[in-house]
Amino acid sequence: MSMHRRDFIKTAGLGAAALLVARGYAGAERPALRMGRILPSGQKLNIACIGCGGQGGQDVYGFGRENIVALCDVDTERAAGALKSHPNAKKYKDYRKMLKEMDEQIDAVTVSTPDHTHFPAAMLAIEMGKHVFVQKPLAHTVGEARELTLAARKHGVVTQMGNQGHAGEGTRLVREWVQAGVIGPVHEVHAWIGHHGKGAQKFMDERPAETPPVPETLDWNLWLGVAPERPYHPIYVPFNWRGWWDFGSCALGDMGCHVMDAAFWALDLKSPTSVEAETAGCHAETGPNWSIVTFQFPARGSLPPVKVVWYDGKKRPPRPKELEAERKFSEHGQLLVGEQGTIYEPGAYCQSPRLIPEAKMQALRSKLPPKTIPRMKGSHYEEWIRACKGGPKPGSNFDHSGPLTEMVLLGNIAIRTGKKIEWDGENLRCTNVPEANKYVKQPYRVF
């Protein structure tokens, strides 16, 4: 069943609307408040996984030492490996049915679907008191990211977003170096990714006209979920949905939560005051072939204002003068430019940050700042599992990854409008471009 967008938005706020959609009918009542339950350290988690193909398959494998009690995927061919590897897990195509039937048998839920399904699936699990692990970006809109953050606090569930670099050594080093003043006050950050976020297939700017039959292994209605209805076409699945606004978040949404995470954390960033974008030209259906997005952040306590610039589609910042001529300027990376030095990370996950030139890095070795941030043992999967059993709060919990995702997705609003956005972060509102607010919270198809 489809519902006219304006009528649907009038009938419910974002959180309530998501719950109605998640349950699949408009007469659903909000459940009584349910809280997350911390398990004893020696007990295995009972985990239900939503999305089991591609990245979802890797996530199922990452949690495989716990009890995988249920697997849900709308494409049985795509998820065949995960389904076969857990023969005793109950199999579903509809996450709503799975959560309803398996409720008392589930402690935690993973969500590894296309972006547009992150919010309704995760919100339903949170409202049921389940701990949640959600792939990046946390949500499909800025408003959804805020709602998930607030709901997770309210229900006391353990949360983690799948930006694995946050659990690593490099991200901790960047924060420690910046906080220790190794490069002095930072006024400028540059972050870039080589691709344009549209996948390997040549992209169209408009929807394909042909309507081939839906594969027997795919439930197209459930794959669409809350997204506006459209005919099936293989150009969308299984990978290229990332470049279509109804389903994905293009290069910035796909990789921004990885590449900009270290700087966001190290500089204690929250909401920017303005965002503007230069692009190759944006389209109603798909993202641009390249974009350069500039975020302006205000002073934060003793920290000065900072400009963060994002580049994708083979765009990069000027080569830093501190980088030796013989060293490659990487396809993906980030630069934190301070008054007394520059940190260069030549990758997407902040695995090996260095001061440049290398002579400065070697000089720092004799007086490295103390390691003040606890180090992780194991993967970001294990970090979340331990927290569900009473361990420390995961680093990329929604109190961190929610605001990070808000920043990233706000950049997409600037891309889509083609205008500079003045942003009121507290109230989630574009103050100077009223038409931009339609992208902050979007309506849902009832499916």
C-alpha positions in Angstrom: 0.0 0.0 0.0 1.3 3.5 -0.9 0.3 6.7 0.9 0.6 10.2 -0.5 3.7 11.9 1.0 2.0 15.0 2.3 -0.9 13.0 3.9 1.6 10.7 5.6 3.7 13.5 6.9 0.7 15.2 8.3 -0.4 12.1 10.2 2.7 11.3 12.2 6.0 12.7 13.5 9.2 11.0 12.3 9.6 8.6 15.2 6.0 7.6 15.3 5.8 7.3 11.5 8.8 5.0 11.5 7.1 2.7 14.0 3.9 2.6 12.0 5.8 1.8 8.8 7.9 -0.8 10.5 4.8 -2.6 11.7 3.3 -2.4 8.3 -0.1 -0.9 9.2 -1.3 2.5 10.3 -3.2 1.3 13.4 -0.2 0.2 15.4 0.2 1.5 18.9 3.5 2.5 20.4 4.7 -0.2 22.8 5.4 0.2 26.5 8.9 1.4 27.2 11.3 -1.5 27.0 15.0 -1.3 28.1 18.1 -3.1 26.9 19.2 -6.0 29.0 22.9 -6.5 29.8 24.0 -10.2 29.6 26.4 -12.0 32.0 29.9 -11.9 30.6 30.1 -15.7 30.1 26.8 -15.9 28.2 26.5 -15.7 24.4 24.3 -13.1 22.8 21.4 -14.2 20.8 21.7 -12.1 17.6 19.3 -11.5 14.7 20.9 -10.2 11.6 19.0 -8.0 9.1 20.8 -7.9 5.8 23.1 -11.0 5.2 24.6 -10.5 1.7 27.6 -8.4 0.7 28.7 -6.3 3.8 25.9 -8.0 5.7 27.6 -11.3 5.1 30.8 -10.0 6.6 28.9 -8.7 9.6 27.3 -12.1 10.1 30.7 -13.7 10.0 32.1 -11.1 12.4 29.4 -12.0 15.0 29.6 -15.7 14.3 31.1 -16.7 17.7 27.8 -15.6 19.3 24.5 -17.3 18.8 23.1 -16.3 15.4 19.4 -17.2 16.0 17.8 -15.6 13.0 18.8 -14.3 9.6 16.7 -11.9 7.5 17.4 -10.9 3.9 15.1 -10.0 1.0 17.4 -11.7 -1.5 18.0 -15.4 -0.8 20.6 -15.7 -3.6 22.7 -12.7 -2.4 22.5 -14.0 1.2 23.1 -17.7 0.3 26.5 -17.9 2.0 25.3 -16.6 5.3 22.1 -18.6 5.2 24.1 -21.8 4.6 26.7 -21.1 7.3 24.1 -20.9 10.0 21.7 -23.8 9.2 20.0 -23.7 12.7 19.1 -20.0 12.5 15.5 -19.2 11.5 15.3 -17.6 8.1 13.1 -14.6 7.2 12.6 -12.1 4.4 10.7 -9.5 6.4 12.5 -8.1 9.5 9.2 -7.0 11.1 7.9 -10.6 11.1 11.3 -11.8 12.4 11.3 -9.4 15.3 7.7 -10.0 16.2 8.0 -13.8 16.2 11.5 -14.1 17.7 11.2 -11.2 20.2 11.9 -13.1 23.4 14.7 -15.1 21.8 16.7 -12.1 20.6 19.1 -10.0 22.7 20.6 -7.9 19.9 20.1 -7.0 16.2 22.4 -6.1 13.4 21.3 -3.9 10.5 23.4 -4.2 7.3 20.9 -3.2 4.6 20.9 -0.4 2.0 20.8 3.0 3.7 17.1 3.7 3.4 16.2 0.6 5.6 18.7 1.4 8.4 16.3 3.7 10.4 13.0 1.7 10.4 14.7 -1.6 11.1 17.0 -0.2 13.8 14.2 2.0 15.4 11.9 -1.0 15.7 14.7 -3.1 17.3 15.5 -0.3 19.8 11.9 0.2 20.7 11.8 -3.5 21.5 14.8 -3.1 23.9 17.3 -4.8 21.6 21.0 -3.8 21.4 21.8 -2.7 17.9 24.8 -2.6 15.5 24.0 -0.6 12.4 26.2 -0.2 9.3 27.3 3.3 8.2 25.9 5.7 7.5 23.8 5.3 10.6 20.7 6.6 8.8 19.4 7.9 5.5 18.5 11.5 6.7 19.7 13.9 9.3 16.4 13.6 11.1 16.6 9.8 11.3 20.1 10.0 12.8 18.9 12.3 15.5 15.9 10.1 16.3 18.0 7.0 16.6 20.5 8.7 18.9 17.6 9.9 21.2 15.8 6.5 21.1 19.0 4.6 22.0 19.5 6.8 25.1 15.8 6.4 26.1 15.9 2.6 25.9 19.3 2.1 27.4 20.5 -0.2 24.6 24.1 -0.7 23.6 24.8 0.7 20.1 27.6 0.7 17.5 27.9 2.0 14.0 30.0 0.0 11.5 32.8 2.5 10.9 35.5 0.1 12.0 38.4 2.6 11.9 37.0 4.2 15.1 38.1 1.1 17.1 41.7 1.3 15.7 45.0 2.6 16.8 45.3 5.4 14.2 42.1 7.2 15.2 43.2 7.2 18.9 46.6 8.6 17.9 45.1 11.5 16.0 42.9 12.5 18.9 45.8 12.2 21.4 48.2 14.2 19.2 45.7 17.0 18.6 44.7 17.1 22.3 48.3 17.2 23.3 48.9 20.2 21.0 51.4 18.4 18.8 50.3 20.4 15.7 48.9 23.4 17.5 45.4 24.8 17.1 43.7 23.2 14.0 41.8 25.5 11.7 41.5 23.3 8.6 40.8 19.7 7.7 40.7 18.1 4.3 39.2 14.6 3.6 38.9 12.9 0.3 37.9 9.6 -1.4 38.8 8.7 -5.0 35.5 7.4 -6.3 32.1 9.1 -6.8 29.9 6.6 -4.9 27.9 5.3 -7.8 29.4 1.9 -8.1 31.2 0.3 -11.0 28.3 0.4 -13.5 27.9 3.3 -15.8 25.2 5.5 -14.3 22.1 7.2 -15.7 20.7 10.5 -14.6 17.2 9.3 -15.0 15.4 6.1 -14.1 15.7 3.3 -16.7 12.6 3.0 -18.9 12.6 -0.8 -19.2 11.0 -3.0 -16.6 12.6 -6.5 -16.5 11.1 -9.2 -14.4 12.0 -9.4 -10.7 14.4 -12.3 -10.0 12.6 -15.2 -8.2 15.0 -15.0 -5.3 14.3 -11.3 -4.6 11.3 -9.7 -2.8 11.3 -6.3 -4.5 8.5 -4.9 -2.3 10.5 -5.7 0.8 13.7 -4.4 -0.7 12.0 -1.1 -1.5 10.6 -1.0 2.1 10.0 2.6 3.0 11.3 4.0 -0.3 8.9 5.4 -2.9 7.6 2.7 -5.2 9.3 2.2 -8.5 9.8 -0.8 -10.9 12.6 -3.3 -10.3 15.7 -2.9 -12.4 19.2 -4.5 -12.0 20.8 -1.1 -12.1 19.8 -0.6 -8.5 20.8 -4.0 -7.0 22.9 -5.4 -5.5 25.4 -2.6 -5.3 24.6 0.6 -7.3 21.7 1.7 -5.0 24.4 3.8 -3.3 24.3 6.4 -6.0 20.5 6.8 -6.0 19.1 9.3 -3.6 16.0 7.2 -2.7 18.2 4.4 -1.4 21.7 5.5 -0.8 23.8 8.5 0.2 26.4 8.6 -2.6 30.1 9.0 -1.9 29.9 11.4 1.0 27.3 9.3 2.8 29.0 6.0 1.9 32.5 6.9 3.0 32.3 10.2 5.0 31.7 8.3 8.3 35.0 6.5 7.7 37.2 9.3 6.4 36.1 12.2 8.5 35.7 10.2 11.8 39.1 10.8 13.3 39.0 14.6 12.7 35.4 14.8 14.0 36.4 13.1 17.2 39.8 14.7 17.7 38.4 18.2 17.3 35.2 17.6 19.3 33.0 18.7 16.4 29.2 18.6 16.6 26.9 20.6 14.3 28.4 22.9 11.6 26.9 26.4 11.3 27.0 26.3 7.5 27.6 23.9 4.6 28.0 24.6 0.9 28.9 22.4 -2.1 30.5 22.6 -5.5 29.6 19.7 -7.8 29.7 18.4 -11.3 26.0 19.0 -11.4 23.4 17.2 -9.3 20.3 15.4 -10.5 17.0 14.6 -8.9 17.6 10.8 -9.0 21.4 10.4 -8.5 24.3 12.1 -7.0 27.0 14.0 -8.9 30.1 12.6 -10.5 32.2 14.7 -8.1 31.7 17.1 -5.2 33.6 19.4 -2.9 31.7 20.2 0.3 32.8 22.8 2.8 31.6 22.6 6.4 32.2 25.5 8.8 32.3 24.8 12.6 32.2 27.4 15.3 34.7 27.6 18.2 34.2 24.9 20.8 35.5 26.1 24.2 39.2 26.9 23.8 39.2 25.3 20.3 39.1 27.7 17.4 36.6 27.6 14.5 37.5 25.0 11.9 36.8 24.5 8.2 36.3 20.9 7.0 36.4 20.2 3.3 35.3 17.0 1.7 36.3 15.9 -1.8 35.2 12.9 -3.9 35.1 11.7 -7.6 38.9 12.1 -8.0 38.9 15.6 -6.6 41.6 16.3 -3.9 43.0 19.2 -2.0 46.2 20.8 -3.2 49.2 18.6 -2.5 50.6 19.7 0.9 53.9 21.5 0.7 55.2 19.4 3.6 54.8 16.1 1.7 58.1 15.0 0.2 58.3 15.0 -3.6 59.0 11.3 -3.7 56.0 10.3 -1.6 52.7 9.5 -3.3 49.7 11.7 -2.6 47.1 9.1 -1.8 43.8 8.5 -3.6 42.0 8.5 -0.2 43.0 10.3 2.9 42.8 13.2 5.3 44.9 16.2 6.4 44.6 18.0 9.7 46.3 21.3 9.3 47.5 23.0 12.5 49.4 26.2 13.2 52.5 24.1 14.1 52.2 21.1 11.9 50.1 18.8 9.7 48.9 15.2 10.2 48.5 13.2 7.0 46.6 10.0 6.8 46.9 8.2 3.4 43.8 6.0 3.7 40.1 5.9 4.3 40.2 4.2 7.8 42.9 6.2 9.7 45.2 3.2 10.0 48.6 5.0 9.7 48.5 8.8 10.5 51.9 10.5 10.3 53.2 14.0 10.8 54.7 15.5 7.6 57.4 15.9 6.6 58.7 12.6 7.8 61.5 14.4 9.7 58.8 15.8 12.0 57.4 12.3 12.6 60.9 11.0 13.5 61.5 13.9 15.9 58.1 13.2 17.6 59.1 9.6 18.3 61.4 10.7 21.2 58.6 12.7 22.9 55.3 11.0 21.9 52.3 12.2 23.9 51.1 9.6 26.5 48.4 7.1 25.3 45.5 8.4 27.3 42.7 6.6 25.4 42.1 2.9 26.2 43.2 0.6 23.3 40.9 -2.0 21.8 41.4 -5.7 21.9 39.9 -7.3 18.8 37.5 -5.8 16.3 34.7 -3.3 16.5 32.4 -6.3 16.5 34.0 -7.6 19.7 33.9 -4.2 21.2 30.1 -4.1 20.8 29.7 -7.7 22.0 31.7 -7.0 25.2 29.6 -3.9 25.9 26.4 -5.9 25.6 27.8 -8.0 28.4 28.7 -5.1 30.7 32.0 -4.0 29.1 32.9 -0.4 28.2 30.7 1.6 26.0 31.7 1.2 22.3 33.5 4.1 20.8 31.2 4.6 17.8 28.1 4.4 19.9 25.2 6.5 18.7 26.1 9.4 20.9 29.2 9.7 18.7 28.1 8.2 15.4 24.7 10.0 15.4 26.2 13.5 15.3 28.9 12.3 12.9 26.2 11.0 10.6 24.2 14.2 10.9 27.2 16.2 9.7 27.9 13.9 6.8 24.3 13.8 5.6 23.9 17.5 6.0 26.6 17.7 3.2 24.2 15.9 0.9 21.5 18.5 1.5 24.0 21.1 0.3 24.8 19.0 -2.7 21.1 18.4 -3.6 20.0 22.1 -3.2 23.1 23.6 -4.8 23.0 26.4 -2.2 24.9 27.4 0.9 23.0 26.1 4.0 22.9 28.0 7.2 22.2 25.3 9.8 20.5 25.3 13.2 21.7 22.0 14.6 19.7 22.1 17.8 16.4 22.3 15.9 17.5 20.4 12.8 16.6 23.3 10.5 18.0 25.1 7.4 17.4 28.7 8.4 18.1 30.4 5.0 16.9 27.8 2.4 13.4 26.7 3.4 13.1 24.2 0.6 16.1 22.4 1.9 14.2 21.2 4.9 12.3 18.7 2.9 15.5 16.6 2.9 16.0 16.8 6.7 13.1 14.4 7.4 11.3 12.5 4.6 8.1 10.5 4.5 7.8 6.8 4.1 5.9 4.4 1.9 3.8 1.9 3.8 4.7 -1.6 2.6 
